[in-house]
Amino acid sequence: PTELTVGDTPDLTIRLWEGAGAFEEHVTVSGATSAEHPSESGIALHGRELQALRGVTLDDPLRALQSLPSVTATDDFYSEFAVRGSPFSQVNLLVDGMPSQYLMHSVFGVTDGGSIAMINTDAVGSVSLFPGSYSQHEGRRLGARVDLDMREGDRDRVHVRMGLSGTSATVLAAGPLT
């Protein structure tokens, strides 16, 4: 047996036997991964992509996720969605790495009223969706994981951004604290 490391490009010679008999071949491939941080595959929408989807998604970062593969909108009026058949109640929602509960505005007692996320798209730096399973230390949910990473504010000067649309009016101010 020969051990190879990442980056090795060994020559491979395969000798073929003459004859018409049954042959067997055994190949063993093994590797090691870090048990502490397993590799995860996910999809992320960053600031400019979120801004481009503002008019389509009612300025809602969670509605922007509904345009990604493996995500299904459960209702056009709600920000909730299903990931690979798992309902929104099983999605692990993290805001800057902290587990969060149901972050939606809705009308109490109205079943067909709709919902929209409490977090403004202007304040979000990126939204990441990890549709597969993940380790238990991330939370006690069975479904996908959504990471909302908030945008870092400017520490030198004050910036104010205002927006007005048919569905919302927003103001975002960011700057240093004196």
Summary of the structure (lengths in Angstrom):
residues: 178
radius of gyration: 24.1
end to end distance: 66.2
largest distance: 86.0
contacts: 366
relative contact order: 0.17
helix: 12%
strand: 28%
